[in-house]
Amino acid sequence: MNRYLRDPLGSGAYRIPDIGIPGSRLIFDGTISSSKTIATPQMIDFRAFSGGSNIIIVRPTELGGSYGLVFP
């Protein structure tokens, strides 16, 4: 948890996922915001910096609940 995901191209950019499980190639992102998509910059970076991990967005039921992002 709380491990930096650094840009593999060496730009110095990084992201810190809420929970990252590298062995399972899975990232959990907890939020109370409106929905996040594969076009959200944070999600693009999570995917690129992790080497292709899948992403689960965890939200309260009142906001529509949790969902996974599917990348093309």
Sine and cosine of phi, psi and omega as CSV:
sin_phi,cos_phi,sin_psi,cos_psi,sin_omega,cos_omega
0.00,0.00,0.46,-0.89,0.05,-1.00
0.81,0.58,0.58,0.81,0.08,-1.00
-0.99,-0.12,0.66,-0.75,0.01,-1.00
-0.91,0.40,0.63,-0.77,0.21,-0.98
-0.95,-0.30,0.91,-0.40,-0.06,-1.00
-0.98,-0.20,0.54,-0.84,0.03,-1.00
-0.88,0.48,0.88,-0.48,-0.03,-1.00
-0.93,0.37,-0.21,0.98,0.03,-1.00
-1.00,0.08,-0.07,1.00,0.09,-1.00
0.99,0.12,0.36,0.93,-0.01,-1.00
-0.95,0.30,-0.30,0.95,-0.09,-1.00
1.00,-0.06,-0.16,0.99,0.03,-1.00
-0.94,0.34,0.49,-0.87,0.04,-1.00
-0.45,-0.89,0.29,-0.96,0.13,-0.99
-0.69,-0.73,0.44,-0.90,0.05,-1.00
-0.84,-0.54,0.97,-0.24,0.02,-1.00
-0.95,0.32,0.43,-0.90,0.06,-1.00
-0.88,0.47,-0.76,0.65,0.08,-1.00
-0.65,-0.76,0.81,-0.59,0.07,-1.00
-0.82,-0.57,0.75,-0.66,0.02,-1.00
-0.86,-0.51,1.00,0.05,-0.10,-0.99
-0.83,0.56,-0.66,0.75,-0.02,-1.00
-0.89,0.45,-0.44,0.90,0.02,-1.00
-0.98,-0.20,-0.04,1.00,-0.05,-1.00
0.78,0.62,0.82,0.58,-0.08,-1.00
-0.65,-0.76,0.70,-0.71,0.06,-1.00
-0.83,-0.56,0.71,-0.70,0.10,-0.99
-0.94,-0.35,0.76,-0.65,0.02,-1.00
-0.84,-0.54,0.93,-0.37,0.03,-1.00
-1.00,0.05,0.69,-0.73,-0.04,-1.00
-0.45,-0.89,0.41,-0.91,0.16,-0.99
-0.89,-0.46,0.22,0.97,0.02,-1.00
-1.00,0.10,0.06,-1.00,0.11,-0.99
-0.90,0.43,0.03,-1.00,-0.13,-0.99
-0.88,0.47,0.52,-0.86,0.10,-0.99
-0.95,-0.32,0.55,-0.83,-0.05,-1.00
-0.82,-0.57,0.03,-1.00,0.05,-1.00
-0.93,0.37,-0.20,0.98,0.02,-1.00
-1.00,-0.07,-0.06,1.00,0.04,-1.00
-0.95,0.31,0.79,-0.61,-0.05,-1.00
-0.78,0.63,-0.65,0.76,0.02,-1.00
-0.87,0.48,-0.67,0.74,-0.02,-1.00
-0.94,0.33,-0.61,0.79,0.07,-1.00
-0.85,0.52,-0.73,0.68,-0.01,-1.00
-0.92,0.40,-0.69,0.73,0.04,-1.00
-0.80,0.59,-0.75,0.66,-0.04,-1.00
-0.89,0.45,-0.75,0.67,-0.06,-1.00
-0.93,0.36,-0.70,0.72,-0.09,-1.00
-0.97,0.26,-0.36,0.93,-0.02,-1.00
-1.00,-0.05,-0.12,0.99,-0.04,-1.00
0.99,0.10,0.32,0.95,0.09,-1.00
0.95,-0.32,0.39,0.92,0.02,-1.00
-0.90,0.44,0.49,-0.87,0.13,-0.99
-0.98,0.18,0.43,-0.90,-0.09,-1.00
-0.81,-0.59,0.76,-0.65,0.09,-1.00
-0.93,-0.38,0.83,-0.55,0.06,-1.00
-1.00,-0.06,0.83,-0.55,-0.03,-1.00
-0.95,-0.31,0.89,-0.46,0.00,-1.00
-0.74,-0.67,0.39,-0.92,0.08,-1.00
-0.88,0.48,0.49,-0.87,0.02,-1.00
-0.83,0.56,-0.60,0.80,-0.02,-1.00
-0.88,0.47,-0.38,0.92,0.01,-1.00
-0.99,-0.17,0.13,0.99,0.03,-1.00
0.92,-0.39,-0.12,0.99,0.06,-1.00
0.99,0.15,-0.10,-1.00,-0.06,-1.00
-1.00,0.10,0.39,-0.92,0.03,-1.00
-0.35,-0.94,0.32,-0.95,0.03,-1.00
-0.96,-0.27,0.46,-0.89,0.06,-1.00
-0.98,-0.18,0.71,-0.71,0.02,-1.00
-0.93,-0.37,0.86,-0.52,0.00,-1.00
-0.99,-0.13,0.60,-0.80,0.01,-1.00
-0.92,0.38,0.00,0.00,0.00,0.00
